Amino acid sequence: MLYIILMIVTATIFYFGFLLGYKVANKEEIQPKINKERIKEKIPFTEEYKEAKEEEARINALNQLLENVNNYKGNDEGQRRIR
């Protein structure tokens, strides 16, 4: 009688363990959707991107030059280099 109860308990533990393992293995991880358009904007292979970067660099240089003129006090104090 003890062997029959032991076989039933062992089979039930095996069955529930199998179901639990199956559920854990089939859980799908939620991955965020990738915005492809945003990634394409960051790739600097287009002519428009290069022109925009060059113009932005020119504007920054001119702004730095004007700031240097406004901060001029007769010496190098408050002056920054323009690249």
N, CA, C and O atoms as CSV, one atom per row, in Angstrom:
chain,resi,resn,atom,element,x,y,z
A,1,MET,N,N,0.815,-1.183,0.000
A,1,MET,CA,C,0.000,0.000,0.000
A,1,MET,C,C,0.871,1.265,0.000
A,1,MET,O,O,0.549,2.234,-0.688
A,2,LEU,N,N,1.951,1.261,0.752
A,2,LEU,CA,C,2.863,2.403,0.830
A,2,LEU,C,C,3.498,2.695,-0.526
A,2,LEU,O,O,3.703,3.853,-0.890
A,3,TYR,N,N,3.810,1.620,-1.279
A,3,TYR,CA,C,4.433,1.792,-2.583
A,3,TYR,C,C,3.466,2.445,-3.580
A,3,TYR,O,O,3.878,3.250,-4.415
A,4,ILE,N,N,2.213,2.100,-3.488
A,4,ILE,CA,C,1.218,2.681,-4.394
A,4,ILE,C,C,1.049,4.177,-4.103
A,4,ILE,O,O,0.992,4.971,-5.042
A,5,ILE,N,N,0.969,4.576,-2.848
A,5,ILE,CA,C,0.864,5.991,-2.464
A,5,ILE,C,C,2.119,6.738,-2.892
A,5,ILE,O,O,2.032,7.861,-3.388
A,6,LEU,N,N,3.283,6.127,-2.705
A,6,LEU,CA,C,4.562,6.741,-3.099
A,6,LEU,C,C,4.609,6.940,-4.607
A,6,LEU,O,O,5.094,7.975,-5.064
A,7,MET,N,N,4.116,5.973,-5.407
A,7,MET,CA,C,4.098,6.099,-6.862
A,7,MET,C,C,3.146,7.220,-7.295
A,7,MET,O,O,3.463,7.973,-8.216
A,8,ILE,N,N,1.999,7.337,-6.650
A,8,ILE,CA,C,1.035,8.379,-7.000
A,8,ILE,C,C,1.595,9.758,-6.661
A,8,ILE,O,O,1.478,10.681,-7.467
A,9,VAL,N,N,2.196,9.913,-5.492
A,9,VAL,CA,C,2.779,11.198,-5.081
A,9,VAL,C,C,3.918,11.575,-6.020
A,9,VAL,O,O,4.024,12.732,-6.427
A,10,THR,N,N,4.766,10.620,-6.368
A,10,THR,CA,C,5.895,10.889,-7.268
A,10,THR,C,C,5.388,11.294,-8.652
A,10,THR,O,O,5.932,12.218,-9.256
A,11,ALA,N,N,4.360,10.623,-9.162
A,11,ALA,CA,C,3.811,10.953,-10.475
A,11,ALA,C,C,3.189,12.345,-10.463
A,11,ALA,O,O,3.328,13.093,-11.430
A,12,THR,N,N,2.502,12.698,-9.370
A,12,THR,CA,C,1.901,14.032,-9.291
A,12,THR,C,C,2.973,15.111,-9.231
A,12,THR,O,O,2.852,16.136,-9.902
A,13,ILE,N,N,4.003,14.903,-8.451
A,13,ILE,CA,C,5.093,15.885,-8.366
A,13,ILE,C,C,5.756,16.044,-9.727
A,13,ILE,O,O,6.061,17.160,-10.149
A,14,PHE,N,N,5.981,14.909,-10.422
A,14,PHE,CA,C,6.586,14.962,-11.752
A,14,PHE,C,C,5.689,15.743,-12.714
A,14,PHE,O,O,6.180,16.574,-13.479
A,15,TYR,N,N,4.376,15.484,-12.681
A,15,TYR,CA,C,3.422,16.135,-13.572
A,15,TYR,C,C,3.383,17.644,-13.340
A,15,TYR,O,O,3.445,18.417,-14.295
A,16,PHE,N,N,3.279,18.071,-12.070
A,16,PHE,CA,C,3.238,19.509,-11.782
A,16,PHE,C,C,4.575,20.184,-12.074
A,16,PHE,O,O,4.609,21.341,-12.493
A,17,GLY,N,N,5.661,19.475,-11.855
A,17,GLY,CA,C,6.973,20.020,-12.207
A,17,GLY,C,C,7.106,20.218,-13.706
A,17,GLY,O,O,7.662,21.218,-14.158
A,18,PHE,N,N,6.596,19.265,-14.479
A,18,PHE,CA,C,6.623,19.381,-15.935
A,18,PHE,C,C,5.788,20.573,-16.396
A,18,PHE,O,O,6.229,21.340,-17.252
A,19,LEU,N,N,4.592,20.738,-15.842
A,19,LEU,CA,C,3.740,21.870,-16.215
A,19,LEU,C,C,4.387,23.209,-15.855
A,19,LEU,O,O,4.344,24.157,-16.640
A,20,LEU,N,N,4.978,23.277,-14.677
A,20,LEU,CA,C,5.642,24.513,-14.261
A,20,LEU,C,C,6.805,24.842,-15.186
A,20,LEU,O,O,6.968,25.995,-15.585
A,21,GLY,N,N,7.619,23.845,-15.533
A,21,GLY,CA,C,8.740,24.068,-16.454
A,21,GLY,C,C,8.269,24.497,-17.826
A,21,GLY,O,O,8.908,25.333,-18.464
A,22,TYR,N,N,7.160,23.938,-18.292
A,22,TYR,CA,C,6.616,24.297,-19.595
A,22,TYR,C,C,6.140,25.753,-19.599
A,22,TYR,O,O,6.362,26.483,-20.565
A,23,LYS,N,N,5.495,26.160,-18.527
A,23,LYS,CA,C,5.004,27.542,-18.434
A,23,LYS,C,C,6.162,28.538,-18.358
A,23,LYS,O,O,6.104,29.607,-18.965
A,24,VAL,N,N,7.202,28.189,-17.619
A,24,VAL,CA,C,8.356,29.085,-17.489
A,24,VAL,C,C,9.079,29.212,-18.826
A,24,VAL,O,O,9.526,30.299,-19.190
A,25,ALA,N,N,9.196,28.099,-19.562
A,25,ALA,CA,C,9.910,28.127,-20.838
A,25,ALA,C,C,9.143,28.895,-21.903
A,25,ALA,O,O,9.757,29.451,-22.813
A,26,ASN,N,N,7.831,28.943,-21.815
A,26,ASN,CA,C,7.038,29.607,-22.841
A,26,ASN,C,C,6.693,31.046,-22.531
A,26,ASN,O,O,5.928,31.661,-23.274
A,27,LYS,N,N,7.223,31.598,-21.471
A,27,LYS,CA,C,6.966,33.009,-21.191
A,27,LYS,C,C,7.657,33.851,-22.247
A,27,LYS,O,O,8.844,33.678,-22.522
A,28,GLU,N,N,6.909,34.752,-22.826
A,28,GLU,CA,C,7.472,35.632,-23.844
A,28,GLU,C,C,7.907,36.925,-23.182
A,28,GLU,O,O,7.175,37.518,-22.390
A,29,GLU,N,N,9.104,37.346,-23.521
A,29,GLU,CA,C,9.595,38.610,-22.985
A,29,GLU,C,C,9.050,39.746,-23.842
A,29,GLU,O,O,9.065,39.671,-25.071
A,30,ILE,N,N,8.579,40.777,-23.196
A,30,ILE,CA,C,8.051,41.932,-23.910
A,30,ILE,C,C,9.233,42.830,-24.275
A,30,ILE,O,O,9.933,43.351,-23.407
A,31,GLN,N,N,9.431,42.994,-25.562
A,31,GLN,CA,C,10.527,43.835,-26.030
A,31,GLN,C,C,9.944,45.135,-26.574
A,31,GLN,O,O,8.922,45.124,-27.261
A,32,PRO,N,N,10.591,46.245,-26.267
A,32,PRO,CA,C,10.068,47.510,-26.773
A,32,PRO,C,C,10.210,47.577,-28.295
A,32,PRO,O,O,11.166,47.053,-28.867
A,33,LYS,N,N,9.254,48.223,-28.927
A,33,LYS,CA,C,9.298,48.371,-30.376
A,33,LYS,C,C,10.379,49.375,-30.733
A,33,LYS,O,O,10.521,50.411,-30.084
A,34,ILE,N,N,11.129,49.060,-31.760
A,34,ILE,CA,C,12.216,49.922,-32.201
A,34,ILE,C,C,11.682,50.878,-33.259
A,34,ILE,O,O,11.068,50.463,-34.243
A,35,ASN,N,N,11.925,52.147,-33.039
A,35,ASN,CA,C,11.506,53.157,-33.999
A,35,ASN,C,C,12.583,53.283,-35.072
A,35,ASN,O,O,13.630,53.888,-34.841
A,36,LYS,N,N,12.324,52.713,-36.237
A,36,LYS,CA,C,13.328,52.682,-37.303
A,36,LYS,C,C,13.600,54.065,-37.873
A,36,LYS,O,O,14.725,54.356,-38.280
A,37,GLU,N,N,12.596,54.909,-37.906
A,37,GLU,CA,C,12.778,56.248,-38.461
A,37,GLU,C,C,13.761,57.059,-37.626
A,37,GLU,O,O,14.580,57.801,-38.169
A,38,ARG,N,N,13.679,56.915,-36.294
A,38,ARG,CA,C,14.588,57.650,-35.424
A,38,ARG,C,C,16.023,57.182,-35.622
A,38,ARG,O,O,16.956,57.982,-35.545
A,39,ILE,N,N,16.200,55.905,-35.874
A,39,ILE,CA,C,17.547,55.382,-36.094
A,39,ILE,C,C,18.088,55.897,-37.420
A,39,ILE,O,O,19.266,56.239,-37.517
A,40,LYS,N,N,17.237,55.955,-38.445
A,40,LYS,CA,C,17.687,56.429,-39.752
A,40,LYS,C,C,18.125,57.882,-39.695
A,40,LYS,O,O,19.033,58.279,-40.424
A,41,GLU,N,N,17.495,58.685,-38.838
A,41,GLU,CA,C,17.865,60.098,-38.733
A,41,GLU,C,C,19.271,60.269,-38.175
A,41,GLU,O,O,19.941,61.257,-38.476
A,42,LYS,N,N,19.719,59.324,-37.372
A,42,LYS,CA,C,21.019,59.462,-36.725
A,42,LYS,C,C,22.174,59.024,-37.626
A,42,LYS,O,O,23.331,59.278,-37.292
A,43,ILE,N,N,21.896,58.377,-38.750
A,43,ILE,CA,C,22.954,57.893,-39.628
A,43,ILE,C,C,23.397,59.038,-40.538
A,43,ILE,O,O,22.604,59.527,-41.343
A,44,PRO,N,N,24.656,59.472,-40.420
A,44,PRO,CA,C,25.117,60.652,-41.166
A,44,PRO,C,C,25.629,60.327,-42.567
A,44,PRO,O,O,26.774,60.651,-42.880
A,45,PHE,N,N,24.827,59.703,-43.413
A,45,PHE,CA,C,25.289,59.358,-44.749
A,45,PHE,C,C,24.676,60.237,-45.831
A,45,PHE,O,O,25.070,60.152,-46.994
A,46,THR,N,N,23.741,61.056,-45.471
A,46,THR,CA,C,23.075,61.864,-46.486
A,46,THR,C,C,23.768,63.210,-46.634
A,46,THR,O,O,24.431,63.689,-45.714
A,47,GLU,N,N,23.604,63.804,-47.796
A,47,GLU,CA,C,24.192,65.116,-48.067
A,47,GLU,C,C,23.536,66.198,-47.215
A,47,GLU,O,O,24.201,67.132,-46.768
A,48,GLU,N,N,22.224,66.068,-46.994
A,48,GLU,CA,C,21.522,67.068,-46.188
A,48,GLU,C,C,22.072,67.093,-44.762
A,48,GLU,O,O,22.224,68.156,-44.159
A,49,TYR,N,N,22.368,65.901,-44.236
A,49,TYR,CA,C,22.909,65.811,-42.880
A,49,TYR,C,C,24.271,66.485,-42.801
A,49,TYR,O,O,24.552,67.227,-41.859
A,50,LYS,N,N,25.121,66.223,-43.800
A,50,LYS,CA,C,26.461,66.824,-43.809
A,50,LYS,C,C,26.376,68.342,-43.944
A,50,LYS,O,O,27.097,69.070,-43.263
A,51,GLU,N,N,25.491,68.818,-44.825
A,51,GLU,CA,C,25.338,70.261,-45.002
A,51,GLU,C,C,24.799,70.922,-43.737
A,51,GLU,O,O,25.225,72.018,-43.372
A,52,ALA,N,N,23.866,70.257,-43.074
A,52,ALA,CA,C,23.305,70.806,-41.836
A,52,ALA,C,C,24.379,70.885,-40.753
A,52,ALA,O,O,24.432,71.862,-40.006
A,53,LYS,N,N,25.231,69.871,-40.662
A,53,LYS,CA,C,26.312,69.887,-39.665
A,53,LYS,C,C,27.311,70.997,-39.960
A,53,LYS,O,O,27.757,71.689,-39.045
A,54,GLU,N,N,27.666,71.172,-41.231
A,54,GLU,CA,C,28.614,72.228,-41.594
A,54,GLU,C,C,28.034,73.610,-41.299
A,54,GLU,O,O,28.731,74.484,-40.783
A,55,GLU,N,N,26.779,73.801,-41.622
A,55,GLU,CA,C,26.150,75.099,-41.356
A,55,GLU,C,C,26.047,75.351,-39.855
A,55,GLU,O,O,26.246,76.476,-39.395
A,56,GLU,N,N,25.739,74.316,-39.100
A,56,GLU,CA,C,25.671,74.461,-37.644
A,56,GLU,C,C,27.041,74.822,-37.073
A,56,GLU,O,O,27.128,75.617,-36.137
A,57,ALA,N,N,28.115,74.247,-37.625
A,57,ALA,CA,C,29.460,74.575,-37.166
A,57,ALA,C,C,29.798,76.035,-37.493
A,57,ALA,O,O,30.398,76.732,-36.675
A,58,ARG,N,N,29.408,76.501,-38.703
A,58,ARG,CA,C,29.656,77.901,-39.070
A,58,ARG,C,C,28.894,78.861,-38.161
A,58,ARG,O,O,29.432,79.886,-37.742
A,59,ILE,N,N,27.649,78.527,-37.860
A,59,ILE,CA,C,26.839,79.373,-36.985
A,59,ILE,C,C,27.438,79.427,-35.586
A,59,ILE,O,O,27.490,80.494,-34.974
A,60,ASN,N,N,27.886,78.294,-35.080
A,60,ASN,CA,C,28.514,78.269,-33.753
A,60,ASN,C,C,29.792,79.098,-33.731
A,60,ASN,O,O,30.061,79.793,-32.752
A,61,ALA,N,N,30.588,79.032,-34.807
A,61,ALA,CA,C,31.822,79.818,-34.866
A,61,ALA,C,C,31.510,81.312,-34.876
A,61,ALA,O,O,32.173,82.089,-34.190
A,62,LEU,N,N,30.508,81.714,-35.650
A,62,LEU,CA,C,30.138,83.131,-35.696
A,62,LEU,C,C,29.580,83.610,-34.357
A,62,LEU,O,O,29.878,84.721,-33.918
A,63,ASN,N,N,28.779,82.778,-33.717
A,63,ASN,CA,C,28.258,83.146,-32.390
A,63,ASN,C,C,29.388,83.298,-31.380
A,63,ASN,O,O,29.352,84.194,-30.536
A,64,GLN,N,N,30.392,82.426,-31.462
A,64,GLN,CA,C,31.539,82.519,-30.551
A,64,GLN,C,C,32.337,83.793,-30.826
A,64,GLN,O,O,32.813,84.445,-29.897
A,65,LEU,N,N,32.483,84.145,-32.107
A,65,LEU,CA,C,33.191,85.363,-32.474
A,65,LEU,C,C,32.472,86.593,-31.920
A,65,LEU,O,O,33.109,87.488,-31.365
A,66,LEU,N,N,31.156,86.638,-32.067
A,66,LEU,CA,C,30.389,87.773,-31.537
A,66,LEU,C,C,30.461,87.828,-30.012
A,66,LEU,O,O,30.522,88.909,-29.426
A,67,GLU,N,N,30.454,86.678,-29.387
A,67,GLU,CA,C,30.578,86.652,-27.926
A,67,GLU,C,C,31.949,87.154,-27.484
A,67,GLU,O,O,32.064,87.851,-26.476
A,68,ASN,N,N,32.993,86.798,-28.244
A,68,ASN,CA,C,34.337,87.286,-27.927
A,68,ASN,C,C,34.415,88.807,-28.076
A,68,ASN,O,O,35.064,89.477,-27.272
A,69,VAL,N,N,33.761,89.348,-29.094
A,69,VAL,CA,C,33.768,90.799,-29.292
A,69,VAL,C,C,33.054,91.490,-28.129
A,69,VAL,O,O,33.513,92.524,-27.644
A,70,ASN,N,N,31.946,90.925,-27.688
A,70,ASN,CA,C,31.203,91.518,-26.575
A,70,ASN,C,C,31.961,91.425,-25.255
A,70,ASN,O,O,31.811,92.295,-24.397
A,71,ASN,N,N,32.778,90.379,-25.079
A,71,ASN,CA,C,33.505,90.176,-23.825
A,71,ASN,C,C,34.895,90.811,-23.830
A,71,ASN,O,O,35.628,90.659,-22.852
A,72,TYR,N,N,35.282,91.512,-24.890
A,72,TYR,CA,C,36.641,92.044,-24.986
A,72,TYR,C,C,36.850,93.179,-23.982
A,72,TYR,O,O,36.074,94.132,-23.915
A,73,LYS,N,N,37.939,93.039,-23.196
A,73,LYS,CA,C,38.269,94.044,-22.179
A,73,LYS,C,C,39.703,94.548,-22.323
A,73,LYS,O,O,40.239,95.153,-21.394
A,74,GLY,N,N,40.324,94.308,-23.464
A,74,GLY,CA,C,41.685,94.777,-23.680
A,74,GLY,C,C,42.720,93.700,-23.416
A,74,GLY,O,O,43.910,93.933,-23.628
A,75,ASN,N,N,42.305,92.542,-22.967
A,75,ASN,CA,C,43.237,91.435,-22.755
A,75,ASN,C,C,42.526,90.123,-23.112
A,75,ASN,O,O,41.435,90.130,-23.683
A,76,ASP,N,N,43.165,88.995,-22.763
A,76,ASP,CA,C,42.610,87.683,-23.131
A,76,ASP,C,C,41.525,87.192,-22.182
A,76,ASP,O,O,40.978,86.108,-22.382
A,77,GLU,N,N,41.212,87.953,-21.179
A,77,GLU,CA,C,40.225,87.514,-20.202
A,77,GLU,C,C,38.827,87.431,-20.827
A,77,GLU,O,O,38.374,88.393,-21.446
A,78,GLY,N,N,38.156,86.315,-20.675
A,78,GLY,CA,C,36.813,86.132,-21.205
A,78,GLY,C,C,36.762,85.739,-22.667
A,78,GLY,O,O,35.682,85.635,-23.248
A,79,GLN,N,N,37.924,85.520,-23.265
A,79,GLN,CA,C,37.977,85.160,-24.674
A,79,GLN,C,C,38.062,83.638,-24.838
A,79,GLN,O,O,38.681,82.955,-24.023
A,80,ARG,N,N,37.446,83.124,-25.877
A,80,ARG,CA,C,37.523,81.696,-26.179
A,80,ARG,C,C,38.058,81.522,-27.588
A,80,ARG,O,O,37.887,82.387,-28.446
A,81,ARG,N,N,38.707,80.394,-27.810
A,81,ARG,CA,C,39.230,80.108,-29.144
A,81,ARG,C,C,38.115,79.657,-30.070
A,81,ARG,O,O,37.160,78.997,-29.660
A,82,ILE,N,N,38.265,80.031,-31.317
A,82,ILE,CA,C,37.304,79.623,-32.339
A,82,ILE,C,C,37.988,78.559,-33.182
A,82,ILE,O,O,39.103,78.745,-33.670
A,83,ARG,N,N,37.306,77.465,-33.338
A,83,ARG,CA,C,37.917,76.356,-34.103
A,83,ARG,C,C,37.435,76.375,-35.520
A,83,ARG,O,O,37.832,75.526,-36.318
